[in-house]
Amino acid sequence: MVPTIDPEKCVKCGMCMNCGQKVYRWTKEGPVVAQPYKCVVGCTTCATLCQGNAITFPDKDKLRELYKKEGIWAKVKRELIKEGKLEPEE
């Protein structure tokens, strides 16, 4: 899931810079989400550590609904079966 930083709430504490996946980069304005797709799904440690509560993630239920609506789960499943990483259901 892709994190978002609210610059109005950010107190520039730098806690997000401890991200092991190097999702954030420090600029003269403070942290920015530089590599959002390196973010580990379900981690959200940065949001927990953020002193200004400036880091948020998309609502999981809305994201699941969107994935279902757009058929993303089915596409991923087909691709995994095609690559031999998932057994087809009978």
Backbone as XML, in Angstrom:
<?xml version="1.0"?>
<chain id="A" units="angstrom">
  <residue number="1" name="MET">
    <atom name="N" x="0.845" y="-1.177" z="0.000"/>
    <atom name="CA" x="0.000" y="0.000" z="0.000"/>
    <atom name="C" x="0.888" y="1.237" z="0.000"/>
  </residue>
  <residue number="2" name="VAL">
    <atom name="N" x="0.438" y="2.245" z="-0.660"/>
    <atom name="CA" x="1.235" y="3.451" z="-0.836"/>
    <atom name="C" x="0.951" y="4.467" z="0.267"/>
  </residue>
  <residue number="3" name="PRO">
    <atom name="N" x="2.004" y="4.868" z="0.997"/>
    <atom name="CA" x="1.815" y="5.868" z="2.049"/>
    <atom name="C" x="1.702" y="7.278" z="1.478"/>
  </residue>
  <residue number="4" name="THR">
    <atom name="N" x="1.070" y="8.150" z="2.243"/>
    <atom name="CA" x="0.944" y="9.564" z="1.899"/>
    <atom name="C" x="1.387" y="10.380" z="3.102"/>
  </residue>
  <residue number="5" name="ILE">
    <atom name="N" x="2.118" y="11.466" z="2.853"/>
    <atom name="CA" x="2.542" y="12.364" z="3.928"/>
    <atom name="C" x="1.769" y="13.665" z="3.803"/>
  </residue>
  <residue number="6" name="ASP">
    <atom name="N" x="1.108" y="14.074" z="4.872"/>
    <atom name="CA" x="0.413" y="15.357" z="4.914"/>
    <atom name="C" x="1.427" y="16.399" z="5.378"/>
  </residue>
  <residue number="7" name="PRO">
    <atom name="N" x="1.873" y="17.294" z="4.485"/>
    <atom name="CA" x="2.897" y="18.274" z="4.858"/>
    <atom name="C" x="2.454" y="19.237" z="5.964"/>
  </residue>
  <residue number="8" name="GLU">
    <atom name="N" x="1.150" y="19.427" z="6.105"/>
    <atom name="CA" x="0.637" y="20.308" z="7.160"/>
    <atom name="C" x="0.816" y="19.692" z="8.546"/>
  </residue>
  <residue number="9" name="LYS">
    <atom name="N" x="0.775" y="18.370" z="8.617"/>
    <atom name="CA" x="0.911" y="17.679" z="9.899"/>
    <atom name="C" x="2.351" y="17.283" z="10.213"/>
  </residue>
  <residue number="10" name="CYS">
    <atom name="N" x="3.176" y="17.182" z="9.179"/>
    <atom name="CA" x="4.552" y="16.706" z="9.355"/>
    <atom name="C" x="5.354" y="17.671" z="10.228"/>
  </residue>
  <residue number="11" name="VAL">
    <atom name="N" x="5.950" y="17.118" z="11.301"/>
    <atom name="CA" x="6.779" y="17.925" z="12.213"/>
    <atom name="C" x="8.268" y="17.728" z="11.920"/>
  </residue>
  <residue number="12" name="LYS">
    <atom name="N" x="8.561" y="17.014" z="10.834"/>
    <atom name="CA" x="9.930" y="16.764" z="10.380"/>
    <atom name="C" x="10.786" y="16.083" z="11.446"/>
  </residue>
  <residue number="13" name="CYS">
    <atom name="N" x="10.179" y="15.113" z="12.131"/>
    <atom name="CA" x="10.890" y="14.374" z="13.183"/>
    <atom name="C" x="11.913" y="13.402" z="12.599"/>
  </residue>
  <residue number="14" name="GLY">
    <atom name="N" x="11.709" y="12.984" z="11.342"/>
    <atom name="CA" x="12.646" y="12.076" z="10.692"/>
    <atom name="C" x="12.439" y="10.604" z="10.998"/>
  </residue>
  <residue number="15" name="MET">
    <atom name="N" x="11.433" y="10.272" z="11.780"/>
    <atom name="CA" x="11.206" y="8.868" z="12.135"/>
    <atom name="C" x="10.938" y="8.003" z="10.900"/>
  </residue>
  <residue number="16" name="CYS">
    <atom name="N" x="10.298" y="8.562" z="9.895"/>
    <atom name="CA" x="9.996" y="7.805" z="8.678"/>
    <atom name="C" x="11.264" y="7.388" z="7.933"/>
  </residue>
  <residue number="17" name="MET">
    <atom name="N" x="12.351" y="8.110" z="8.168"/>
    <atom name="CA" x="13.607" y="7.802" z="7.497"/>
    <atom name="C" x="14.207" y="6.486" z="7.985"/>
  </residue>
  <residue number="18" name="ASN">
    <atom name="N" x="13.648" y="5.913" z="9.039"/>
    <atom name="CA" x="14.104" y="4.613" z="9.541"/>
    <atom name="C" x="13.506" y="3.448" z="8.759"/>
  </residue>
  <residue number="19" name="CYS">
    <atom name="N" x="12.699" y="3.732" z="7.767"/>
    <atom name="CA" x="12.078" y="2.687" z="6.951"/>
    <atom name="C" x="13.160" y="1.803" z="6.327"/>
  </residue>
  <residue number="20" name="GLY">
    <atom name="N" x="13.087" y="0.520" z="6.612"/>
    <atom name="CA" x="14.067" y="-0.430" z="6.092"/>
    <atom name="C" x="14.002" y="-0.625" z="4.589"/>
  </residue>
  <residue number="21" name="GLN">
    <atom name="N" x="12.890" y="-0.254" z="3.982"/>
    <atom name="CA" x="12.720" y="-0.411" z="2.538"/>
    <atom name="C" x="13.109" y="0.854" z="1.765"/>
  </residue>
  <residue number="22" name="LYS">
    <atom name="N" x="13.524" y="1.881" z="2.485"/>
    <atom name="CA" x="13.957" y="3.154" z="1.861"/>
    <atom name="C" x="12.849" y="3.780" z="1.015"/>
  </residue>
  <residue number="23" name="VAL">
    <atom name="N" x="11.629" y="3.765" z="1.555"/>
    <atom name="CA" x="10.481" y="4.333" z="0.852"/>
    <atom name="C" x="10.575" y="5.861" z="0.812"/>
  </residue>
  <residue number="24" name="TYR">
    <atom name="N" x="11.159" y="6.458" z="1.846"/>
    <atom name="CA" x="11.190" y="7.917" z="1.984"/>
    <atom name="C" x="12.555" y="8.496" z="1.641"/>
  </residue>
  <residue number="25" name="ARG">
    <atom name="N" x="12.535" y="9.764" z="1.206"/>
    <atom name="CA" x="13.768" y="10.517" z="0.949"/>
    <atom name="C" x="13.610" y="11.868" z="1.634"/>
  </residue>
  <residue number="26" name="TRP">
    <atom name="N" x="14.679" y="12.369" z="2.215"/>
    <atom name="CA" x="14.643" y="13.655" z="2.899"/>
    <atom name="C" x="14.979" y="14.762" z="1.915"/>
  </residue>
  <residue number="27" name="THR">
    <atom name="N" x="14.173" y="15.817" z="1.915"/>
    <atom name="CA" x="14.424" y="16.992" z="1.082"/>
    <atom name="C" x="14.494" y="18.211" z="1.996"/>
  </residue>
  <residue number="28" name="LYS">
    <atom name="N" x="14.781" y="19.372" z="1.442"/>
    <atom name="CA" x="14.837" y="20.576" z="2.289"/>
    <atom name="C" x="13.466" y="20.919" z="2.870"/>
  </residue>
  <residue number="29" name="GLU">
    <atom name="N" x="12.394" y="20.421" z="2.239"/>
    <atom name="CA" x="11.037" y="20.628" z="2.763"/>
    <atom name="C" x="10.632" y="19.555" z="3.771"/>
  </residue>
  <residue number="30" name="GLY">
    <atom name="N" x="11.436" y="18.523" z="3.902"/>
    <atom name="CA" x="11.110" y="17.410" z="4.789"/>
    <atom name="C" x="11.021" y="16.113" z="4.001"/>
  </residue>
  <residue number="31" name="PRO">
    <atom name="N" x="10.401" y="15.088" z="4.571"/>
    <atom name="CA" x="10.353" y="13.793" z="3.896"/>
    <atom name="C" x="9.353" y="13.763" z="2.746"/>
  </residue>
  <residue number="32" name="VAL">
    <atom name="N" x="9.693" y="12.961" z="1.735"/>
    <atom name="CA" x="8.782" y="12.701" z="0.622"/>
    <atom name="C" x="8.744" y="11.192" z="0.385"/>
  </residue>
  <residue number="33" name="VAL">
    <atom name="N" x="7.646" y="10.725" z="-0.156"/>
    <atom name="CA" x="7.526" y="9.316" z="-0.523"/>
    <atom name="C" x="8.236" y="9.167" z="-1.866"/>
  </residue>
  <residue number="34" name="ALA">
    <atom name="N" x="9.448" y="8.627" z="-1.839"/>
    <atom name="CA" x="10.279" y="8.549" z="-3.034"/>
    <atom name="C" x="10.120" y="7.230" z="-3.791"/>
  </residue>
  <residue number="35" name="GLN">
    <atom name="N" x="9.912" y="6.135" z="-3.056"/>
    <atom name="CA" x="9.800" y="4.820" z="-3.681"/>
    <atom name="C" x="8.588" y="4.085" z="-3.093"/>
  </residue>
  <residue number="36" name="PRO">
    <atom name="N" x="7.392" y="4.550" z="-3.426"/>
    <atom name="CA" x="6.179" y="4.022" z="-2.791"/>
    <atom name="C" x="5.958" y="2.530" z="-2.974"/>
  </residue>
  <residue number="37" name="TYR">
    <atom name="N" x="6.399" y="1.979" z="-4.093"/>
    <atom name="CA" x="6.113" y="0.570" z="-4.349"/>
    <atom name="C" x="7.092" y="-0.377" z="-3.668"/>
  </residue>
  <residue number="38" name="LYS">
    <atom name="N" x="8.036" y="0.186" z="-2.926"/>
    <atom name="CA" x="8.907" y="-0.643" z="-2.090"/>
    <atom name="C" x="8.274" y="-0.871" z="-0.720"/>
  </residue>
  <residue number="39" name="CYS">
    <atom name="N" x="7.196" y="-0.165" z="-0.455"/>
    <atom name="CA" x="6.507" y="-0.259" z="0.831"/>
    <atom name="C" x="5.965" y="-1.671" z="1.028"/>
  </residue>
  <residue number="40" name="VAL">
    <atom name="N" x="6.199" y="-2.242" z="2.204"/>
    <atom name="CA" x="5.757" y="-3.596" z="2.516"/>
    <atom name="C" x="4.283" y="-3.564" z="2.921"/>
  </residue>
  <residue number="41" name="VAL">
    <atom name="N" x="3.475" y="-4.341" z="2.230"/>
    <atom name="CA" x="2.044" y="-4.385" z="2.505"/>
    <atom name="C" x="1.792" y="-4.792" z="3.953"/>
  </residue>
  <residue number="42" name="GLY">
    <atom name="N" x="1.001" y="-3.991" z="4.638"/>
    <atom name="CA" x="0.622" y="-4.309" z="6.008"/>
    <atom name="C" x="1.586" y="-3.830" z="7.073"/>
  </residue>
  <residue number="43" name="CYS">
    <atom name="N" x="2.709" y="-3.257" z="6.711"/>
    <atom name="CA" x="3.705" y="-2.840" z="7.702"/>
    <atom name="C" x="3.204" y="-1.645" z="8.523"/>
  </residue>
  <residue number="44" name="THR">
    <atom name="N" x="3.065" y="-0.517" z="7.928"/>
    <atom name="CA" x="2.596" y="0.754" z="8.513"/>
    <atom name="C" x="3.355" y="1.204" z="9.766"/>
  </residue>
  <residue number="45" name="THR">
    <atom name="N" x="4.568" y="0.684" z="9.988"/>
    <atom name="CA" x="5.371" y="1.097" z="11.139"/>
    <atom name="C" x="5.657" y="2.592" z="11.090"/>
  </residue>
  <residue number="46" name="CYS">
    <atom name="N" x="5.906" y="3.120" z="9.913"/>
    <atom name="CA" x="6.222" y="4.542" z="9.781"/>
    <atom name="C" x="5.076" y="5.407" z="10.305"/>
  </residue>
  <residue number="47" name="ALA">
    <atom name="N" x="3.839" y="5.011" z="10.005"/>
    <atom name="CA" x="2.680" y="5.773" z="10.477"/>
    <atom name="C" x="2.569" y="5.714" z="11.994"/>
  </residue>
  <residue number="48" name="THR">
    <atom name="N" x="2.918" y="4.577" z="12.565"/>
    <atom name="CA" x="2.878" y="4.420" z="14.021"/>
    <atom name="C" x="3.932" y="5.290" z="14.696"/>
  </residue>
  <residue number="49" name="LEU">
    <atom name="N" x="5.115" y="5.374" z="14.091"/>
    <atom name="CA" x="6.220" y="6.144" z="14.665"/>
    <atom name="C" x="6.119" y="7.644" z="14.401"/>
  </residue>
  <residue number="50" name="CYS">
    <atom name="N" x="5.373" y="8.038" z="13.391"/>
    <atom name="CA" x="5.279" y="9.445" z="12.980"/>
    <atom name="C" x="4.772" y="10.324" z="14.128"/>
  </residue>
  <residue number="51" name="GLN">
    <atom name="N" x="5.598" y="11.281" z="14.535"/>
    <atom name="CA" x="5.280" y="12.145" z="15.669"/>
    <atom name="C" x="4.134" y="13.121" z="15.390"/>
  </residue>
  <residue number="52" name="GLY">
    <atom name="N" x="3.891" y="13.424" z="14.114"/>
    <atom name="CA" x="2.823" y="14.360" z="13.767"/>
    <atom name="C" x="1.578" y="13.697" z="13.204"/>
  </residue>
  <residue number="53" name="ASN">
    <atom name="N" x="1.567" y="12.363" z="13.211"/>
    <atom name="CA" x="0.461" y="11.610" z="12.595"/>
    <atom name="C" x="0.216" y="12.054" z="11.156"/>
  </residue>
  <residue number="54" name="ALA">
    <atom name="N" x="1.309" y="12.303" z="10.439"/>
    <atom name="CA" x="1.222" y="12.831" z="9.081"/>
    <atom name="C" x="1.170" y="11.747" z="8.008"/>
  </residue>
  <residue number="55" name="ILE">
    <atom name="N" x="1.510" y="10.515" z="8.363"/>
    <atom name="CA" x="1.563" y="9.436" z="7.377"/>
    <atom name="C" x="0.286" y="8.609" z="7.445"/>
  </residue>
  <residue number="56" name="THR">
    <atom name="N" x="-0.344" y="8.465" z="6.290"/>
    <atom name="CA" x="-1.566" y="7.667" z="6.211"/>
    <atom name="C" x="-1.461" y="6.677" z="5.054"/>
  </residue>
  <residue number="57" name="PHE">
    <atom name="N" x="-2.328" y="5.682" z="5.099"/>
    <atom name="CA" x="-2.410" y="4.668" z="4.059"/>
    <atom name="C" x="-3.854" y="4.584" z="3.589"/>
  </residue>
  <residue number="58" name="PRO">
    <atom name="N" x="-4.071" y="4.082" z="2.362"/>
    <atom name="CA" x="-5.448" y="3.934" z="1.882"/>
    <atom name="C" x="-6.246" y="2.992" z="2.783"/>
  </residue>
  <residue number="59" name="ASP">
    <atom name="N" x="-7.534" y="3.211" z="2.863"/>
    <atom name="CA" x="-8.422" y="2.343" z="3.625"/>
    <atom name="C" x="-8.397" y="0.942" z="3.009"/>
  </residue>
  <residue number="60" name="LYS">
    <atom name="N" x="-8.072" y="-0.064" z="3.816"/>
    <atom name="CA" x="-7.935" y="-1.439" z="3.315"/>
    <atom name="C" x="-9.226" y="-1.967" z="2.709"/>
  </residue>
  <residue number="61" name="ASP">
    <atom name="N" x="-10.359" y="-1.677" z="3.326"/>
    <atom name="CA" x="-11.633" y="-2.173" z="2.804"/>
    <atom name="C" x="-11.948" y="-1.566" z="1.445"/>
  </residue>
  <residue number="62" name="LYS">
    <atom name="N" x="-11.679" y="-0.274" z="1.287"/>
    <atom name="CA" x="-11.920" y="0.381" z="0.001"/>
    <atom name="C" x="-10.984" y="-0.177" z="-1.062"/>
  </residue>
  <residue number="63" name="LEU">
    <atom name="N" x="-9.745" y="-0.451" z="-0.664"/>
    <atom name="CA" x="-8.776" y="-1.013" z="-1.591"/>
    <atom name="C" x="-9.192" y="-2.416" z="-2.041"/>
  </residue>
  <residue number="64" name="ARG">
    <atom name="N" x="-9.643" y="-3.238" z="-1.100"/>
    <atom name="CA" x="-10.123" y="-4.585" z="-1.444"/>
    <atom name="C" x="-11.315" y="-4.506" z="-2.399"/>
  </residue>
  <residue number="65" name="GLU">
    <atom name="N" x="-12.219" y="-3.564" z="-2.122"/>
    <atom name="CA" x="-13.398" y="-3.379" z="-2.972"/>
    <atom name="C" x="-12.985" y="-2.990" z="-4.391"/>
  </residue>
  <residue number="66" name="LEU">
    <atom name="N" x="-12.018" y="-2.091" z="-4.502"/>
    <atom name="CA" x="-11.524" y="-1.663" z="-5.809"/>
    <atom name="C" x="-10.871" y="-2.833" z="-6.546"/>
  </residue>
  <residue number="67" name="TYR">
    <atom name="N" x="-10.045" y="-3.606" z="-5.842"/>
    <atom name="CA" x="-9.391" y="-4.770" z="-6.455"/>
    <atom name="C" x="-10.426" y="-5.752" z="-6.992"/>
  </residue>
  <residue number="68" name="LYS">
    <atom name="N" x="-11.474" y="-5.976" z="-6.211"/>
    <atom name="CA" x="-12.521" y="-6.908" z="-6.622"/>
    <atom name="C" x="-13.280" y="-6.352" z="-7.829"/>
  </residue>
  <residue number="69" name="LYS">
    <atom name="N" x="-13.650" y="-5.079" z="-7.756"/>
    <atom name="CA" x="-14.408" y="-4.430" z="-8.831"/>
    <atom name="C" x="-13.640" y="-4.458" z="-10.152"/>
  </residue>
  <residue number="70" name="GLU">
    <atom name="N" x="-12.347" y="-4.200" z="-10.087"/>
    <atom name="CA" x="-11.520" y="-4.137" z="-11.292"/>
    <atom name="C" x="-10.995" y="-5.505" z="-11.731"/>
  </residue>
  <residue number="71" name="GLY">
    <atom name="N" x="-11.302" y="-6.538" z="-10.953"/>
    <atom name="CA" x="-10.867" y="-7.883" z="-11.313"/>
    <atom name="C" x="-9.381" y="-8.123" z="-11.129"/>
  </residue>
  <residue number="72" name="ILE">
    <atom name="N" x="-8.757" y="-7.345" z="-10.281"/>
    <atom name="CA" x="-7.305" y="-7.449" z="-10.088"/>
    <atom name="C" x="-6.923" y="-8.790" z="-9.479"/>
  </residue>
  <residue number="73" name="TRP">
    <atom name="N" x="-7.690" y="-9.244" z="-8.470"/>
    <atom name="CA" x="-7.374" y="-10.531" z="-7.836"/>
    <atom name="C" x="-7.410" y="-11.650" z="-8.871"/>
  </residue>
  <residue number="74" name="ALA">
    <atom name="N" x="-8.429" y="-11.651" z="-9.728"/>
    <atom name="CA" x="-8.564" y="-12.696" z="-10.749"/>
    <atom name="C" x="-7.395" y="-12.650" z="-11.730"/>
  </residue>
  <residue number="75" name="LYS">
    <atom name="N" x="-6.974" y="-11.452" z="-12.115"/>
    <atom name="CA" x="-5.847" y="-11.308" z="-13.044"/>
    <atom name="C" x="-4.556" y="-11.820" z="-12.416"/>
  </residue>
  <residue number="76" name="VAL">
    <atom name="N" x="-4.347" y="-11.497" z="-11.153"/>
    <atom name="CA" x="-3.149" y="-11.959" z="-10.446"/>
    <atom name="C" x="-3.166" y="-13.481" z="-10.338"/>
  </residue>
  <residue number="77" name="LYS">
    <atom name="N" x="-4.318" y="-14.027" z="-10.000"/>
    <atom name="CA" x="-4.453" y="-15.481" z="-9.868"/>
    <atom name="C" x="-4.136" y="-16.173" z="-11.196"/>
  </residue>
  <residue number="78" name="ARG">
    <atom name="N" x="-4.701" y="-15.661" z="-12.300"/>
    <atom name="CA" x="-4.425" y="-16.246" z="-13.621"/>
    <atom name="C" x="-2.934" y="-16.195" z="-13.948"/>
  </residue>
  <residue number="79" name="GLU">
    <atom name="N" x="-2.308" y="-15.086" z="-13.628"/>
    <atom name="CA" x="-0.876" y="-14.927" z="-13.909"/>
    <atom name="C" x="-0.038" y="-15.900" z="-13.075"/>
  </residue>
  <residue number="80" name="LEU">
    <atom name="N" x="-0.391" y="-16.070" z="-11.811"/>
    <atom name="CA" x="0.332" y="-17.011" z="-10.948"/>
    <atom name="C" x="0.171" y="-18.448" z="-11.435"/>
  </residue>
  <residue number="81" name="ILE">
    <atom name="N" x="-1.015" y="-18.792" z="-11.903"/>
    <atom name="CA" x="-1.245" y="-20.129" z="-12.459"/>
    <atom name="C" x="-0.404" y="-20.310" z="-13.719"/>
  </residue>
  <residue number="82" name="LYS">
    <atom name="N" x="-0.405" y="-19.286" z="-14.571"/>
    <atom name="CA" x="0.360" y="-19.335" z="-15.820"/>
    <atom name="C" x="1.855" y="-19.519" z="-15.550"/>
  </residue>
  <residue number="83" name="GLU">
    <atom name="N" x="2.359" y="-18.883" z="-14.494"/>
    <atom name="CA" x="3.777" y="-18.979" z="-14.143"/>
    <atom name="C" x="4.097" y="-20.232" z="-13.330"/>
  </residue>
  <residue number="84" name="GLY">
    <atom name="N" x="3.074" y="-21.034" z="-13.033"/>
    <atom name="CA" x="3.291" y="-22.257" z="-12.276"/>
    <atom name="C" x="3.511" y="-22.043" z="-10.789"/>
  </residue>
  <residue number="85" name="LYS">
    <atom name="N" x="3.140" y="-20.874" z="-10.298"/>
    <atom name="CA" x="3.329" y="-20.552" z="-8.884"/>
    <atom name="C" x="2.081" y="-20.822" z="-8.053"/>
  </residue>
  <residue number="86" name="LEU">
    <atom name="N" x="1.002" y="-21.215" z="-8.734"/>
    <atom name="CA" x="-0.257" y="-21.517" z="-8.058"/>
    <atom name="C" x="-0.944" y="-22.637" z="-8.825"/>
  </residue>
  <residue number="87" name="GLU">
    <atom name="N" x="-1.463" y="-23.600" z="-8.081"/>
    <atom name="CA" x="-2.175" y="-24.715" z="-8.706"/>
    <atom name="C" x="-3.582" y="-24.262" z="-9.101"/>
  </residue>
  <residue number="88" name="PRO">
    <atom name="N" x="-4.020" y="-24.628" z="-10.306"/>
    <atom name="CA" x="-5.394" y="-24.285" z="-10.702"/>
    <atom name="C" x="-6.407" y="-25.044" z="-9.852"/>
  </residue>
  <residue number="89" name="GLU">
    <atom name="N" x="-7.531" y="-24.397" z="-9.595"/>
    <atom name="CA" x="-8.609" y="-25.046" z="-8.844"/>
    <atom name="C" x="-9.356" y="-25.988" z="-9.769"/>
  </residue>
  <residue number="90" name="GLU">
    <atom name="N" x="-9.889" y="-27.034" z="-9.186"/>
    <atom name="CA" x="-10.627" y="-28.011" z="-10.004"/>
    <atom name="C" x="-12.096" y="-27.764" z="-9.948"/>
  </residue>
</chain>
